[in-house]
């Protein structure tokens, strides 16, 4: 492979230092051999680079414009984070595509909310602690759904907080919750203070208390573990000048939610980072296309000839008198006119021709370009085109099914990350405080560490998982139950419901139907329920007729 000019220049870029200068004076032959050896090494290195095994690593004239930068994760954040944050915020605020990606992420990650169901059991007998579980679920539901109980500011429910945190992942790449405690007569006194990244003290380079290095308000020790944050709680730095000093909050009271993409990364970055430029280009292209379309679609004409007599308005026409310099020129002295529908520009001379406007914008590329641009932006943000555009046309059943699967595999890990970094710590701390306050009946709490872990057991319950074919999903769930591959509790959690409430409600409905003499379809073939009799337990025998094989109450009556 021939050597390029850049390669040769790099090879001859050696400048003799002080040692080479001395050698040239006292031992010129030795100095010449050293220079020749150094030049050979440089040329060999240049050939090695040019003959890279990976095509992506080749460096020659066709890749000279392929510039790359290599920095540590936090070094990139240190220089680019304010710009990325400002541009992502502007995109979500002003661009419909950015807003749609922001809402789509919240809609699919959080939706109607992620909650927990108590699953405590006795650590020795493994029997479910029903009394504890029921009280825990009831109190948790009250706390999580009442803004005055869970939010320091008293505005958001626990689900609203989750939505805000998911939205911050799109906008800022991270979200912060500060845990607070305020005794309450109604429920557990745990409170959550939401903090956005702009509230952190960006001016500090190290923690004044511990000396740990800080980056945009977050202090981490030499091993990379977060030790504290410095935040403006009372005043927002962007609201007013001269805010009071920031407050140091230890890491034990801070929940930091972000996606770690590289080792030693201490802060998150917006999920729109890879597609902000793409969305900006689309937005500018649409604005300029619309501007040109408006100009072309005004609906005017021009009278032309060898001599020009200047423009004049016709009807609403062309406004702006050339003789009036205040209307005909801008601040820089450039001629300007305001065209309105029905204008006529007069350039008449001896031979007059009329040329009407023929609008050609937007052309046939508008829809394909916009669709592809939005599709690329959605892919870069971890979503798909239908979610970003809300356009579900032109897709087959199998395409929609694949889209649902891909979206689930993207949303599932994000839900797990939110649960691990934010939601589960809140739920476990709330449970411990509830037990210590005496609100939860945990008589065996101090029996052993194993029993404490048993009291803290729980199930995660996200929003109901949507399926394209409910009948097929129900048949699959039935098979899973028959072959012991799943449980009613697991299926109910997947559907966003409480299995204990489902079973109790079904029993209540059967009793009500029996009292009113109304047959329940799912009970056809089963023994009739007498509301005066207590419910069967696992130690009581089944109805004798059912044991003998009769499957229908009418058949049993005829046989009798």
N, C-alpha and C positions, 0 to 999 in steps of 0.2 A: 504493500500500500504506500503510495507517495506521501511525502511529508508536506503538510500544509504550511502556509506562511506563518500562522499563529504558533504552530508547533516549533518551527525553527527559531522564531523570535524568543519563545520561552526557553529554548535550549541554550541560546546565546545570551541570556539575561544575567549571567554570572558577572558580578563585579568583584575584583580582587579586594580582599580585606587587608588589615595591617600585616598579617603573617605573610600573605602572598607578596606584598610589596617588599618586605625584608628579604624573602627568598629570591625575588628577581634581582636584588642587588648583590647578594653574596653567593647565590647558587642558581643562576639563570636556567641551567639545564634541568635541575630538579623542579624548579617552578614550572617549566614548560610541560614536564611529564605530569605534574599535578593538575595543571589546567586541562591537559588532554584527557586524563582519566575522569575528571569531573564532567567534562563535556560529553564523554561517552556514557557516563551514568545518566546524565540528563536526557540524552537522546534515547537511551534504552527505556527510561521511564516514559518518555513521550510515545515511543512505539507501543509500550505495554498498554497505555491508556487508549491509544488509537485502535489497538487490536483487542479490545475488551471482549470477553466471552459473551456477556449479556448485551444484546442490541441496545437495551435501554441505558447502558452505561457507556456507550461509545461517545467519543468526543472528537468531532471533526467539523468541517465547514458546514455540513447540513444540520448540525446540532449546536452551532455557536450561539443561536438565539434561545436555547433551552436553558434558561437560568434557574438555578435551584438554591435553596437556603436551608441550612441545617442548624436548628436551635433546640435547646431543651424545651420541654412543654411549658414550664413557667416563664422561660425567657420570651417565648412567643406571646404568652398572655400579658407579660409586663408591657410590651410595646404596642400590642394590637387591641387589647381588650376594650379600652374606652371607645375606640372607633367602631369596633364590631357591635358593641352594646348600643351605641347611638344609632347606627344604621339599621340594626334589627328592630329597635323600637320604632323607628320611623317607618319601616316596611310594614310592621303590624298595624301601625296607626293609619297610614296613608294608602297602602297598596292592598287591594282586595285579595290578591293571591297570598300575601303574607298573613293577612287576617284570617283567611280560610285555613291555611296550614296551622296557625295557632289554635283556632277553634277545633279543627279536626283532631289534633293531638290531644287536646283536653277531652274531647268527646269520646275518643276510643280508649284512652288510658284510664280516665276516671269515670266518665259517664255519670251514672246515678250514684256513684260513690263506692269506695272500698271500705268494708267494715269487717268486724270480727264476731265470731260466735264462740262462746265459752265451751270448752270440752274437758273440764276438770274431772279427774277420777281419783279414787282412793289409791294411794301409792302401793298399798299392800294387797287389797282385795281386787283392785282394778274395777270396782263398781263405779258407775257414773255418779257424781255428786250433783244430783238433780236440783236440790234446793239452792246450792251455790250457783250453779249454771244459770238457773232462771233469774235469780236476783241480779247476777252479774250482767246478763244480757239486757235486762230491763233498765238498770241504772245506766249502762253504757249507751243504750239507745237514747235515753233522755239527755245525757250529757252531750253526745255527739250531735244531736239535732237541735240543741238550744244554744244560740250564739252567746247569750249572756253567761252561760256556764263554761264554754270551751274557749272563747275568744277574749283576749285581753281588751280589745276595742269594742267587743259586744256586737259585731256586725255580721260575722260569718259563722256558718255551721261547719262541722268537721269536713263535710263533703265540699263545701265552698273553699275551704282551705286547701284541700287536695287539688281542686281545679286551678286555684291560683298558683300552686306549686308546679303543676304540670305546665301551665302557661309560661312560668318563669324559665323552665327548662328550654322552651323554644326561644324565648326572647333573650334571656341572659345566660342560659346554660347552667344555672344553679339557683337554688332557693334556700333560705335560712329560716328556721323556726327557733325561737328562744322560749324555753320552758320556764313558767312562772307558777307560783303557788299563792292562792288567796283563799283562806278558810271560807266555807259556805255552809249554810244550814240546809241547802236543798240537795247538794250532790258533792262529789269529790271536788276538792279545791284546785285541781290542776287547771292551768290556763296556758294558752299559746299566744306568743307575740310574733307576728309575721314581720320579717325584715327583708327589704329588697337590697340587692348589691350596691345600689347608689347610696344607701344609708351608711355603708361601712366607711371607716376613716381611711381614705386612700393616701393620706399624707405621711403615714408612719412607715418607716422601713424596718423597724424592729420593735418588739414588745418592750415598753419601758420597764415592766415588772420583771420579766425573765430574760430579756435580751434575745429572745428567739426572733429569727428573721420573719418579716411580714410582707405580704403581697396583697394589695388592695383590701386591707383591713383584716386579713386572716393570718394568724401567727401559727407557725409550725416549727417543731423542734428539728434538730439535725437529722433525725431519722425519718422525717416527713410526717409525723403524727400531729394533727391539729391540737393546739393547746388553748387557744382563745380567739375571740374576735373583738375588734374595737368598733363600736357602732354608735351612731347618733340616734338615741332613743326618743328624746323629747322634741328635737327639731330635725327636719329633713334638710340636708345640705343644699338641695336644689330649690327649696322653698324660699330661703332667705339668706342674706349674707350675715356673717358673724354669728354662726350657730355656736352653742355652748360646746364644751369639750366632749369628746367621745367617751363612752363608757366601756370598760373592759369586762367582758363576760366570759367566764371559763368554759372550756369545751364541754364539760359535763352538762351544761345547760343549753347547749347549742346542737341543733340537728341540721346537718349540711347535706343537701340532696343534690347530687350531680353525677354525671356519667364520666368515669375515669377512662380516658382513651389511651393514655401513656403512663408508664411508671413515673413516679415522683411528680405527677401532676397534682397541683393543689387546688386549682379552680376549674370550673367548667366554662365552656364557651357555647354560644348560641348554636342551636341545631340548624340555623339558617346560614351558617358561615359559608358553606360550600355552594350555596345557591343565591346569595344576596346579589351578586353581580349579575347572574342570569335574570333574576326578577327585575333588577333595575333596568337592564337593557330592554326587556319586554315592555316595561312601563313607559320608557322614553319612546320606544318605537310606536306604541299605541298613541301616545300623546301627539307625536309628530304626524302620524298617519291621520289622526282625527283632525289636526290643524289643516293639513293639506286637503282632506275631504271637505271640510267646511268651506275652504276657499273655492274649491272646484264646484261645490254644490250650491253656490249662492244664486245662480241662475241669471247671469247677465250676458252682455254682448259688447263688442267693440266695433265702432265705425272707423275704418281706416282709409287713407288716401295719401297722395304724394305730399300734401302739406298738413301740418297739425295745427289745430286751433285750441288744443288743450282740453282737459276733461270738464264735463258739466253734469249735474245731477238730473236724473229723469225720474219723476215720482219720488219714492223714498230715496232711490238712486245713490249716487256716489256723493258722500258728504266730505266736506273739507275744501275750502276755497283756496286755490294756489296763491291768490293775492293776499290772503290772510296768513301771515307767517306764523301766527300763534297756533293755527290749526294745521298748517301744511307741513310743519317741521317738528321734529322731536327735540329733546334737550341737547342733542349733539348736532342739530342742524340738518338732519336727514329728512328728505321729503316723505310724507306719510299721508295716507288716505284711509278712510273707513268705508269699506264696501258693504252694501246691504242688498237684500234680494231685489231683483229687478233693476239693477244699475245699468247704465249705458256709458261706456267710455268713448268719447268722441275724438277721433283723429281724422276728420273728414277733410278732403281736398277736392280736386276736380273730379277724380274717380273714386267713388265711394263703394266700399265693400263692407258687408256685415258678417262678423265671425262670432257665432254663439259659443258659449262655454260648453265643453263636452266632458263632464266629470268622469274620471277613471279610478278614483280612489274611494274606498279601499279596494284593492285588487283581490285576486283569487288566492293570494298567499296569506291573507290575514288570519283566517281560521286555522290552517295547518301550522303556521308559525306559533300562534298563541297556544294551541293545544300541545305542541311539542315542548314549548318553553315551560308551560305549567307542569307537564309530565316530568321533565327533567328536574325542575325545582322540587316537586313533591318527592321524587326518588332521592334527591340529595338530603331532604329533611327526614327521610325514613318513612314516608307515607306513599300513597299512590295517587294517580290522576283523578279517579272518581272522588276520593276523599277531599282533595284540594279544590276541584272544580264543581263538585256536586253534580257532575254530568255522568249519568249511568247508562246513557244510550250507546248503542253500537257494541254491546258486549254480549257474549253468549253465556248460557248457564254455567258451563264448565269454566269459562273465563272469570265469571263472578265468584265461583267457588274457589278458584285458585287465588283470586284477589283477597277473599276473606281469610284464607289460610295464611297467605303471606302477611297480611295485616296482623293476624293473631300472633304469628311468630315474632313480629316486631314489637307489638304492644305487650305481650306476655312478659318478656324480660324487663321492660320498663316498669310494669306494675310491680314485679318482684323487687326491683331496685328501690322504688318508692316505699314499698312495705318495709324493706330491710333498713333503709336509711332514715325513714321518718315515722311511718305509721305504727309499726310494731313497737318501737321504743316508747311511743306515746301510750299505746294500749297497755303495755306491761307496767309502766310507771303508774298509770291511772289505777290499775288493779292493785298494785302494792299499796298505794295511798288509800284506796278504798278499804283494804283489809286493815291497815293501821288505824284508819279513822273509825273502824267498827261498823262500816256500812255493808260489808260482805260477810256472810256467815262462814268463816273459815276457822273452825275450832281446832283443826289439826295443823294450822300454819306453822307453829313452832315445834312440831313433832320431829321433823327431820328436813334436811335440804331436799331430799327426794320428794317429800310431800309438798314442799314449796313449789318445786318444779311442776308437780302434778296439778296444783291449783292454777298455775299460770298457763296451762295447756289451752290451746285455742285453735280455731280454724279461720283461715282467711276467706272472706266472701266478697269477690268483686261484683261488678254489675253483671246482669244476666248475659250469658254468652249467646249471641244471635246465631241461628242455624238457618240455612236456606230451605231445608226440608224437615220440618218438625216431626212429621210422621216417621220418617226413617230414623231420626235421632231418638224418638221415643222407643222404637223397636230395638235400637242398639242398646239403650239404657236398660230395657227389660232383659236382654240377653246378658248384659253385664251383671245384673242382679242374680239371675238364675245360675250363672257360672261363678259367682262370688268374685267377680273381677272389679266390683265397685259396691258402694253402699248408698242407701237413700240419703244419708248425710252428705256424702260427697256430691251426689247428683244435685241435691237441693242447693248446696253452696255454689255449684257451677251455674245454677239458674238464679242466683241471688235471693234465695229463700231460706227460711229456718225450718229444718226438718221436724223439730219438735212441735212447732206451731202447725205444720201441715198435718201431722198425725192427729194432734188433739182436735183441730178444726174438723177433720174428716169424721172423727168419732162423734163430735157434737152434732154434725149434720146428719149422721145416721140415726142418732137418738131422736132428733127433731123429726125426721122423716117417719120413723117408726111411730111416734106419738100421733102424728097427723095422718097416718095410714098411706103415705106416699112411697111408692117403691123407688129405690135408688138403683140406677142402671148397673153400677159396678158391683152391686151386691146380689144380682140375680144368680141363683145357684148356691147361695149361702143361706145358712139358717137365719130366720127372721129375728130381729133384735127386739127384745122386750124391754122398754125403757124402765120398767119397774124392777128389773133384775140388775144386779151389779155387772159390770163389764167382766168379761172372761180374763183370767190371768194365765200365765204360761203353765201353771200347775193344774188347771182345770181341763177336763176332756172336751173334745169337739162334739158337735151335735151328732147323736147316734145315726141319724139318717144320712148325714154326709159320710160318716165312716163306712156305711154300707154301700156307698157308691151312687146314691141318688144325687143328681146334679141340678134339679130344677124343683122349686117349691110346688109348682102345679103338678108335676109327676108324682111327687110325694103325696099330694092330696088325693089324686086319682087312685093311687095304689092303696091308700088307706081305705 
